[in-house]
Each structure stands twice: as C-alpha cells, then as structure tokens.
Amino acid sequence: METKSLVEEYAKIENQIKEFESRKKEIKNTLQEEMTNLGADQIKSDLGMFYFRTSKKWSYPTSVIELENKVKKEVKPLQEEIKNKEGLIKEAKKQSEESGEAIAEETKSLVFKAK
C-alpha cells in the first residue's frame, strides 16, 4: 500500500473516531435522561451495564479553610526553596549537555496531526 493512501486511511479513521465519540456522548446523555425519568439506577444487558455513580463535593467550615490558608502560607517558602534547588539541577543538566558530558539517546515515534 502506498504512503499517501495509508495517510488518507489513517485520517479517515481519525475522523470516524471523532464521529463515534460524538454519537457515544449523545447516546449516553439520552440513556441518562431515560434512566432518570424512569427512576432506574441501572440498565443491565448481555453487553454490559450502565449505572449512576455518586460523587461527593465537600464544603468545609471557615475554621478548616483558615487552617488550610495558614498551612499554605507556611509551606510557600519551602516550595520556593525546592523550586530554587530544582533550578540548580536544571542548570547543571544544561551545562552537562552543552559540554558533552551528558549522553543523549534518541527515539522516533510516528505522530499524526489531523487538519
């Protein structure tokens, strides 16, 4: 198979995946609405099961938020010190690369960018 036709086939598959993902989302939303209207917690089939998962989002009292802010203030100087030390490492690596002491190993991977 010639390269041009492989590229075209790959691009078509990418577009089909996008279309499938869009359709999948539509179906999921419709099923969610139907399950909610029916008061159903799950739908079982030979192919799998849909069910509602419950997540929690916490709202904390002011005392906890104040404690969090206090700790963040105390930790900030430590984070800055870590950032500075990481900068030293980055600079040492850069110098090692430029001097030729560091050894680079290259790998290739094929990437496709759709239009």
C-alpha positions in Angstrom: 0.0 0.0 0.0 1.4 3.4 -0.9 2.1 6.0 1.8 -0.4 8.5 0.5 -3.3 6.0 0.8 -2.2 5.0 4.3 -2.2 8.6 5.4 -5.6 9.1 3.9 -6.9 5.9 5.5 -5.5 7.0 8.9 -7.1 10.4 8.6 -10.5 8.9 7.7 -10.2 6.6 10.8 -9.4 9.6 13.0 -12.5 11.4 11.7 -14.6 8.3 12.3 -13.3 8.1 15.8 -14.4 11.7 16.4 -17.9 10.9 15.0 -18.2 7.8 17.1 -17.2 9.7 20.2 -19.8 12.3 19.5 -22.5 9.7 18.9 -21.4 7.9 22.0 -21.9 11.0 24.1 -25.4 11.6 22.6 -26.4 8.0 23.4 -25.1 8.3 27.0 -27.0 11.6 27.6 -30.2 10.0 26.2 -29.8 6.9 28.4 -29.1 9.1 31.4 -32.3 11.1 30.8 -34.4 8.0 30.3 -33.0 6.3 33.4 -33.7 9.5 35.4 -37.3 9.7 34.0 -37.9 6.0 34.9 -36.2 6.3 38.3 -33.8 3.5 37.3 -30.4 3.2 39.0 -29.0 0.8 36.4 -29.6 -0.8 33.0 -28.2 -4.3 32.5 -27.6 -6.1 29.3 -25.6 -9.0 27.9 -23.1 -6.4 26.7 -22.6 -4.5 29.9 -24.3 -2.3 32.4 -25.0 1.4 32.9 -25.4 2.7 36.4 -25.2 6.0 38.2 -22.1 6.7 40.2 -22.4 9.2 43.1 -19.6 11.6 43.8 -19.2 13.9 46.8 -18.0 17.5 46.7 -17.2 18.8 50.2 -17.8 22.3 51.5 -15.7 22.9 54.6 -16.3 25.3 57.5 -14.4 28.5 57.8 -12.1 27.1 60.5 -10.8 24.4 58.1 -10.4 26.9 55.3 -8.4 29.3 57.6 -6.2 26.4 58.7 -5.6 25.5 55.1 -4.6 29.0 54.2 -2.3 29.2 57.3 -0.5 26.0 56.3 -0.2 27.2 52.7 1.5 30.4 53.9 3.9 28.3 56.0 4.7 25.9 53.1 5.2 28.6 50.5 8.8 29.4 51.5 9.6 25.7 51.4 8.1 25.4 47.9 10.2 28.3 46.8 13.4 26.7 48.2 12.5 23.5 46.4 12.0 25.4 43.2 15.4 27.1 43.5 17.1 23.8 44.1 15.4 22.3 41.1 16.6 25.3 39.1 20.2 24.4 40.2 19.7 20.8 39.0 18.2 22.1 35.7 21.2 24.4 35.1 23.7 21.6 36.0 22.0 19.3 33.4 22.0 22.0 30.8 25.8 22.6 31.3 26.4 18.9 31.2 24.5 18.7 27.9 26.4 21.6 26.4 29.8 20.4 27.5 29.1 16.9 26.0 29.4 15.1 29.4 25.7 14.1 29.2 24.8 11.4 26.6 21.6 11.7 24.7 19.6 8.7 23.4 17.1 9.5 20.6 14.0 7.6 19.8 11.5 8.1 17.0 7.7 7.8 17.2 5.2 8.4 14.5 2.7 11.3 15.1 -0.3 12.2 13.1 -2.0 15.7 13.2 -5.4 15.9 11.6 -6.3 19.0 9.6 
